[in-house]
Amino acid sequence: MGSLLTESVWGWSVFALVFLAILVFCWTYIRRYQSQQESEVVSTITAICALAVALITSSLLPVDIFLVSYMKDPRGSYKEWAADNITRQNIEDTVLYGYYTLYSIILFCVFLWIPFVYFYYEEKEDEDPSKCSQVKNALKYTLGFVFICSILLLIGAFVPLKVPANQNSTEWEKVKFLFEELGSSHGLAALSFSISTLTLIGMLAVITYTAYGMSALPVNLIRGTRNVVYERLQNTEDLEEVEQQVETIKSKCMDGRPLSMEDRKALQKLQEKLRTLRRRDRHLETAERSCWLKFCCAVRPFKVAAPGQSW
């Protein structure tokens, strides 16, 4: 029993260290690439937790393999502490419950937590929204994701994975067989089907973006990029032009007359464009102060050695 406890503590200690490393990586990664001006505490925590759960789920697989392989000695026989079937079954159940828990958290994040936070702060961009209105609209859109999750769980729960032994059974016996299978699997089929669907969607996204990235990378290297200072100057000119157009439209209602429908739509589009240009200006300002740009300026005399590169 003492040996079993030692081996279990060793295996889960490695997992705990990986868990802490994942949390540090997720926090650093999200904080590095998020917008400092438009970031929110709740959205930052949501992104860190969602990424951490996905990585922790992936890291559980090596722990599973380690625990299974560590039960045997080099000769292929079970070690003394793992010779009992009950002991091995307890270890397998512990890992299995870990999978169940993490997969359930992934479904919760994908279909409830992340959509709610996203739509909550989307509604916040409107002018002077109330908290009640934000929550109500966010819940309204989130219910669509909950409905999709429910459909996936129902399909996974009631699609028969096994054929009834009696092929001549009645329809009622077939329905009864489905519910018996659902009870015996404890919802494993429903959870597996939902996770498999998300995995398929993610795999298609990875294939699409990887294919585009591999084809766009050489094209971008040949075409090169524009100078950051010039891009920011051009963006500043566009920003001033849009601000002037916004002031022109707002001046039409200085005497108290309401704006026409056409002017309101144009003003809304210009304000959206203005927010985009300001966001881009902040990104360009950050890039202009980056160490990479300073390095490129330092090695500019050697640019003639690589005329095809854009500095």
Residue, then its C-alpha position, 0 to 999 in steps of 0.5 A: m500500500g505504501s508503494l502504491l501511494t508513493e507511485s501515485v504521488w510521484g505521477w500526480s506530482v509531475f502532473a501538478l508541476v505541468f499544471l502550474a507551468i501551463l497556468v504560467f504559460c497561459w497567463t504570459y501568452i494572453r497578457r502578451y497579445q491582448s490589447q492593453q487599452e481594451s482588455e477587461v478583467v473577466s475576459t482576460i480570466t476567461a481566455i486564460c482559463a479556457l486555454a489552460v483547460a485545453l492544455i491541461t486536458s492534453s497533458l493528462l494523456p501523458v500522465d495516463i500513459f505514465l501510470v499505465s506503463y509504470m505498473k509493469d517492470p522491465r520484464g512485462s509483469y505487474k509490479e507488486w503494488a499493481a498486482d491487485n486488479i482492484t488497485r489497477q481499476n482504482i487508478e484507471d477510474t481516477v484517470l477516467y474521472g479526470y477525463y470526464t471532468l476536463y471534457s465537461i469543463i471544455l463543453f461548459c467553456v465552449f457553449l456557455w462561459i465563453p459565448f456569454v462573456y463575448f456577447y456581454y462585452e459586445e453589448k457593452e460597446d453600445e452607448d450607455p447600456s444598462k447592466c441588466s440589458q447587457v446580461k439579458n442580451a448576452l443570455k439571449y445569444t448564449l442560449g443558441f450555443v446551449f441549444i446546439c450543445s443540447i442537440l449534440l448531447l442528445i444525438g450522442a446519447f440516443v444514437p445506438l452504438k450497439v445493435p440489439a441482440n434480438q433483431n426481431s424486437t418491437e419498436w418499444e423494445k428498441v426504445k427501451f434498449l436505447f435508454e438501458e444503453l444510456g443508463s449503462s454508459h452514464g452519459l459517456a457516449a453523449l460526452s464523447f460525441s460532443i467532444s469528437t464534434l468539437t475536435l472535428i471542427g478544430m481539426l478542419a480549422v487547423i487544416t484550413y489556417t495551416a494551408y493558408g499560412m503555408s501558402a501565404l508565407p512565401v508570397n508575403l516574403i516576396r512581396g514584403t511589408r510596408n515601413v511601420v513609420y509610413e503605415r502609422l503616418q498614413n493611418t494618422e491621415d485616415l484618422e483625421e479625415v474620418e474625424q472630420q467627416v464625423e464632425t461634419i455630420k454632427s454639425k448638421c444637428m447643432d440647431g436641434r434638428p434630428l439627423s436623417m436616417e441616411d446620416r445616422k447610418a453614415l455616422q454609425k459606419l464612420q464611428e466604427k471605422l474610427r474605432t478601427l483606425r484608433r485600434r490600429d494606431r495603437h498597434l502600430e505605435t507598439a510595433e514602432r517601439s518594438c526592439w525588432l524595428k530598432f534592430c532593423c534600423a541598426v542593420r539598415p546599412f546591410k540591406v543591400a546584401a539582401p535586396g529582396q527583404s523588406w526592412 
